[in-house]
Amino acid sequence: MNLGIIASLGYGILAMVGGITGYIFSTSKVSLFSGCISGVLLVFAAYLQFQGIIWGLIIAALVTAILVVVFALRLAKTGKFMPAGLMLFFGVLTLAVMVNQLMALRIR
């Protein structure tokens, strides 16, 4: 299992847990739906990568890039580290791993 799969799976699970937690603490249905949808997409992308389908890595990178932008805007607006800063930090790390994986595939 390569690092791209682990990053997709980990960030997907984090997104789902964050969405559920956001719903529990603030009854935010937007958090629940967006967290679960993005999390499921990332877990599905990890599954595709595990099957050897390159599109899984591309899908995961796109979903992660969108989440990074969303959480960067949210952090700039609220100034609070939790949850936007945490998700932004892990999103940037995840995106860096995925871009590295994509660049490695391109070089081959």
C-alpha positions as CSV (number, residue, x, y, z in Angstrom):
1,M,0.0,0.0,0.0
2,N,1.5,3.3,-1.1
3,L,1.5,6.6,0.7
4,G,-1.2,8.1,-1.5
5,I,-3.7,5.4,-0.5
6,I,-2.9,6.0,3.2
7,A,-3.2,9.8,2.9
8,S,-6.5,9.5,1.0
9,L,-7.9,7.0,3.5
10,G,-6.8,9.0,6.5
11,Y,-8.0,12.4,5.3
12,G,-11.3,10.8,4.2
13,I,-11.9,9.3,7.6
14,L,-10.9,12.6,9.3
15,A,-13.4,14.5,7.1
16,M,-16.2,12.1,8.0
17,V,-15.4,12.2,11.7
18,G,-15.2,16.0,11.5
19,G,-18.6,16.2,9.7
20,I,-20.2,14.0,12.3
21,T,-18.6,15.9,15.1
22,G,-19.7,19.2,13.7
23,Y,-23.3,17.9,13.5
24,I,-23.2,16.6,17.1
25,F,-21.8,19.8,18.6
26,S,-23.5,22.5,16.5
27,T,-26.3,20.6,14.8
28,S,-24.8,21.7,11.4
29,K,-26.3,19.6,8.7
30,V,-23.9,21.3,6.2
31,S,-21.0,19.9,8.2
32,L,-22.6,16.5,8.3
33,F,-23.3,16.3,4.5
34,S,-20.1,18.0,3.3
35,G,-17.9,16.0,5.7
36,C,-19.6,12.7,4.8
37,I,-19.7,13.3,1.1
38,S,-16.0,14.4,0.9
39,G,-15.0,11.6,3.2
40,V,-16.8,9.0,1.1
41,L,-15.2,10.4,-2.1
42,L,-11.7,10.2,-0.5
43,V,-12.3,6.6,0.8
44,F,-13.6,5.6,-2.7
45,A,-10.5,7.2,-4.3
46,A,-8.3,5.3,-1.9
47,Y,-10.1,2.1,-3.0
48,L,-9.5,3.0,-6.7
49,Q,-5.9,3.6,-6.0
50,F,-5.6,0.2,-4.2
51,Q,-7.1,-1.4,-7.3
52,G,-4.3,0.3,-9.4
53,I,-6.6,2.8,-11.1
54,I,-4.7,6.1,-11.5
55,W,-7.9,8.2,-11.5
56,G,-8.3,7.4,-7.8
57,L,-5.2,9.5,-7.0
58,I,-6.5,12.3,-9.3
59,I,-9.9,12.3,-7.7
60,A,-8.4,12.3,-4.2
61,A,-6.1,15.2,-5.1
62,L,-9.0,17.3,-6.5
63,V,-11.3,16.6,-3.5
64,T,-8.4,17.4,-1.1
65,A,-7.5,20.6,-3.0
66,I,-11.2,21.8,-2.8
67,L,-11.2,21.1,0.9
68,V,-7.9,22.9,1.4
69,V,-9.4,26.0,-0.3
70,V,-12.6,25.8,1.7
71,F,-10.9,25.4,5.1
72,A,-8.3,28.2,4.2
73,L,-11.2,30.5,3.6
74,R,-13.0,29.4,6.7
75,L,-9.8,29.8,8.8
76,A,-9.3,33.3,7.4
77,K,-12.9,34.2,8.2
78,T,-13.1,32.8,11.7
79,G,-9.5,32.9,12.9
80,K,-10.2,29.7,14.9
81,F,-7.8,26.8,14.6
82,M,-10.5,24.2,15.3
83,P,-11.8,22.8,13.1
84,A,-10.7,24.8,10.0
85,G,-7.0,25.1,10.9
86,L,-6.6,21.4,11.8
87,M,-8.3,20.3,8.5
88,L,-6.2,22.8,6.6
89,F,-3.0,21.5,8.1
90,F,-3.8,17.9,7.4
91,G,-5.2,18.8,4.0
92,V,-2.0,20.5,2.9
93,L,0.0,17.5,4.1
94,T,-2.3,15.1,2.3
95,L,-2.2,17.2,-0.9
96,A,1.6,17.3,-0.8
97,V,1.7,13.6,-0.6
98,M,-0.7,13.2,-3.5
99,V,1.1,15.7,-5.7
100,N,4.3,13.9,-5.0
101,Q,2.7,10.6,-6.0
102,L,1.4,12.2,-9.2
103,M,4.8,13.6,-10.1
104,A,6.4,10.2,-9.5
105,L,3.9,8.6,-11.9
106,R,4.5,11.3,-14.5
107,I,8.3,10.8,-14.4
108,R,7.9,7.1,-15.1
